[in-house]
Amino acid sequence: MKVAEAKALRGDIIEKLYLYYGQDIRIMALKSALRTKGYVNDDEIKKAIFYLGGEEKRYIHVEVNEKNWLDGYIWLTPTGVNLAERDIEDRGVILDE
């Protein structure tokens, strides 16, 4: 995946989770929502989730299901809301204008 596409995928994840802020959703539901944008590769989605939830970022929180990661739950943190609302910037995330 190209760098710009990876950044756009991260932005799409933030935007989708922002729609559901205050709720946790299954990662499978997030993947289904991303399908409309053309993202269906599990590995790329997993990489984007790790980026957004990493120690330095913490834009999202994930409750991992050890048996099947797609059955885990994911939600936006307050810092993730700040990113979605453009109060902070991350050069690794492209949000739609």
C-alpha angles and dihedrals in degrees: 000000000000120000094247091050091050091051091048091049090053089050092049090052091051091048093049092048091047088061088059098038111156092031133080117226133193116261088234089061090050090050090051091051090050091052089077087063091050099257113134104137108114094202093055092047090048091051091050091050091050090050094049094044099040125126093263096045113031094176090141137028123217129197101203123217104212094206097051122005091205089065091059123105127244135188141168118261123216088261088053089053089053089053093047091050090047095241086129132025134222119190089210094061127067114197121195114256 
